[in-house]
Amino acid sequence: MRIVYHETTRIFHLYNHTVSYIMTIMRNGHLGQLYFGKHIQDKEDFSYLLETCERPMTSYIYENDKSFSLEHIRQEYPVFGTTDYRQPAVDVRQKNGSRISDFQYQSHKIEEGKPKLPGLPATYTESEKEALTLTILLEDPVTRVKAELLYTIFAEGGALARSVRFCNGGETPVWLGRAMSLCLDLPDHEYVWQQLSGCWARECHIHSRSLEPGIQAIGSMRGHSSHEHNPFLVLRRPTTDERQGEAIGLSLIYSGNFRIQAEVDAHNTLRVLAGIDPETFEWKLDCGEVFQTPEAVLVYTDQGLNHMSQTFQRLYQRRLARGYWRDRARPILNNNWEATYFNFTEDRLIEIASKAKECGVELFVLDDGWFGARSSDHAGLGDWKANLERLPHGIEGLADQIEELGLKFGLWFEPEMVNKDSDFYRQHPDWILSTPERMESHGRYQHVLDFSRKEVVDAIYEQMAQILRNAKISYIKWDMNRSITECYSRIWPADRQGEIYHRYILGVYDLYERLTSEFPHVLFESCASGGGRFDPGMLYYAPQGWLSDDSDAIERLKIQYGASMCYPISSMGTHVSVTPNHQVFRNTPLHTRANVAYFGTFGYELDLNKLTQEETREVAEQVAFMKKYRKLLQFGRFYRLKSPYQENEAAWMVVSEDQKTALIGWYRILNSVNGSYTRLRLEGLNPAYCYQNTKSGQCHYGDELMYAGLITSDMTAGQKPSCVKPCTDFESRIYILDAVENCC
Ligand code: DGJ
């Protein structure tokens, strides 16, 4: 890994074995983008890659040079309004009303490692040798606003992290109307745009389309990253698939309003912008003040989508997630939400927990409804004290009882919200986000606390910390169940109201930081009505997140498959729930529910007392299986094999680091009559190793399994089944492959 600056040509080249990123200081002092892609060897001069051209109907910078128009030059951080008519990365609004700026190169520095981004989640290094960071200082000569562009290249893989830090070095305030985390200008638009979109209970579905002239975008204006669009984009070549081909992944480490867009111009070049949503953002930068953008991560591969995903998964698992639980296999839990909803007593919880313990479960999680006057979603949020009518021994007493059963205890919070029917709201009616003299919309009868105010965050912190200090709590589920409306904070002046959405998220990050620092052994799981805030920003604080409120195994195939494009398996909250399922009312076999949930953190969302004896035995076996294989499942190398978006079958697999064990999940959605012969061509095995299939007892070399394939044909439908149990719709199997010394 190196970052080289070629003095004579004024060219920067960042590279490692996988990628090269090349840019130059142009004659107007702005930065031009020359190349991002597969590693190419370094040399002094790549300036020919800066194509300029004299074109009709163009505005030019220099009177004597009709080829230098920013509209036709690929740039690193384009400004608004001076010869470039595409969307800019930055917009500086000034006291005189002007929005023109001119960020010119001043200096640069190259450091080992990677600096922290104050108050924001970001990737990090554990040793200086893991990455190099280039900081390029630009300055606008009129406003004296400085912009520092940060580029980190990691030693391993094709990932680059980028962000921008602004500082007002002038004598008058300015307002940032947009401050994107990155701009990536690419020389052509021959890409398929692939996004993860959906809505509540249908998160992270893969949607693709080819790029057309104009702007295509995803984003959120809800105050959280949203169920609708994940802050993640893939640009892949039309011929790229899971196994081969070029792709660029872009992920924004941010949990608030965002925008990711691609603009194809008239000459088919492509401008990608990513950062805080400009529509809902304006930031006043007083003299001497600093503004740091969130970080964006770019991944390049020429080895297909699985390889791109593995690069993200490894980086995010090892150098974005933090703390005690980062590398640890996750406890198998039983959450009471779908078992009881609001309708529980202490005795009933103990009953559920006792049965869970019998089946080998390790952690019992008490979900919504334990506090204040919360007997439904109309009341109680904000009053984080146990409801003693329901829980006569309080949270401490309940936690003790759960621990005595031999389980760990976990608790649900929704720290950012308040019901009007709560003591907290009655004491602080002006602590919610709402616009004076305007209607206050609610969502689920609740209102959003003004987390842009430190005293609000402090008050919630005190309540939560109090409970965590006094009771034996090992896990917290941090929920967030509504989007922001009428966004306005009562303490900030008029010209800072554009900051509130971002300040809100900074408040959320601050609360997370304080709680995770004071209680480092508590496992945090983020949640926002399922996957409404399942994003890399959250992963920095909570190493796992409840991916979706949809716990149906078949729905989960698409959701987990989509999320795996960017997120590690260890980050995905996955539970087995009852049938008929509570979201789609579908009946799926118990083994299929588990076979899908194994590829995640794994747990149960039901009352095990309600299962038959045979089912309970099966659950105990599932738990034992998960305990044996969870390290592999959660931390192994993950490959998507068959897409549930395209076929009646889906499949994926994980392979251990030493390639000695592999576990394959195969799922068939509807049963077929007199079905086809089917095979799965496996991935990531060692071609020379001999693997025993623990299901069939047969042995095969890695090369056979990868090139000839694992036979999954199932001829049981349409005739009397030869397998013990008749195979039905929603069938699934787990195959385990163990490398053996002597091939059988
Ligand atoms: C939404 C979450 O996604 C559910 O799992 C559950 O915790 C409910 N909120 C509780 O209100």
Residues whose N, C-alpha, C, O or C-beta is under 5 A from the ligand:
A	BS01	DGJ	W337 D367 D368 D479 C527 A528 S529 G530 D549
